[in-house]
Amino acid sequence: MVPSGTEAKQNGESDLTPLEEDSEGVHRKKVLEPRNKKKVAGQKNAEDILSDSGEEPPLLKAKRPLKGSGPKPEKRQAPLTDNAELFDEQPRKKKRQRALKPEPVYDIPEVERKETTFRGRLGYACLNTVLRNKKPADEAIFCSRTCRIDTIKKNGIEWVKDLGRRNIEDMLKIIEWNEENNIRFMRMSSEMFPFASHEVYGYSLNYCAPLLAKVGALANKYGHRLTVHPGQFTQLGSPKDSVVKASIRELEYHTQMLKLMGIGPDGVMIIHGGGVYGDKEATLTRIRKRIKEDLPKEVSDRLVLENDELCYNAADLLRICEELDVPLVFDYHHDMLNPSPDLPPSEIIRRANLIFARRGIKPKQHLSEPREGAVTIMERRAHADRCQKLPEDLPDDMDLMIEAKDKEQAVLHLYRIYNLQPVIRGSLRPPAEIQPKGIKSRKSNGKTRFKKNDVGEVEAPDTDAETLDMGVDIKTTRSQSSTVCPKLTL
């Protein structure tokens, strides 16, 4: 009998693992159960279950192996022979593409026919709705791809420059479409090259010079007029040096783009007077000084001022324009909301056209209409989808920019009304049945207006369609507007 561990200690014996003697008389070390195999309280093993109940134990649930812990299957590789292409590899499943929907048949309503002596060019701004809405979405054609500064930090400056390249490439397709549809006047998007004038992330357009020259050559070949309209951030009358410097950089960027395209003097840059900053006369003095002294000549040679509906009427700007020989673009809608008390539109247009003639530039005007049923000043500021008539004071031979939400459709609409140009039926789209009134009802509503995709690329808002380019300081809130532009209480 082998004594227990306690008894062995009491007898002075060691508690080392005892040796067992086998049948041949050889002492071998006894194999003990591992100590770390603990049994959970109340848990029985299979033998205990069998001995207690006398029945066969149920199958125990096997533990699921950890993910990735098992042996990995070997990847099949094609043999290194001339017949490697015959290797029976599982073919990849082809992505199933949806069948393209047939082109819808549009119901185009008839228009009321009218007469005019006007024989100039009608144009639209920035966006072609037919090309922009092409399906599938990756075939859409537009020139307002942009991004946010955080995306530039993440992807690098070459990434944003590629957006500009894609924008200007699409201009080739837009010009071709315009030519096919007898539209030979267009305003290019100011977002063509995102952040090109930025103080930190700005860049030269020389990298895209060959493509810009190609676009300009195509426009010149067809006799198309291309112009630009830097946005509401361009404030030459601002009392802040930082704002003025940023404004001049923006004008220099647009000038470089037009120059690289080979666009002649008719490629003008239109800006508003901006805010009055509490003192209209002092602000007009600053505008006059900066045009005369601070702008490079190649910039001032393309500069044109436009009356707005809040701060500066046509008479306010005509004084500067005649003094500095800077052309004035007359906006009919703005003049209706903010008229010149002592000057009728016909006299303003006559004097403005004299400046255009002295400079050798073809006269240019803007036309838009308030939406039907608009009553308040905010409602009347919003542009209608289309214009229904040409102005009575419109000169016979000049260029008229149609600032309407329906863009090229607004031009084709006037073509049909006045029989100005042949119209391709397939290019027509029906007007919206209901037009909401006022700026509040438009899709911007003062909130984020950018459409972002998976790679950080966004589409800039259409400032013309959303009536954002109002000539007021971008930092001016509605509560401050009556101070900035005292004529209107919003």
Order of alpha helices (4+ residues) and beta strands (2+ residues): alpha-beta-beta-alpha-beta-alpha-beta-alpha-alpha-beta-alpha-beta-alpha-beta-alpha-alpha-beta-alpha-beta-alpha-alpha-beta-alpha-beta-alpha-beta-beta-alpha
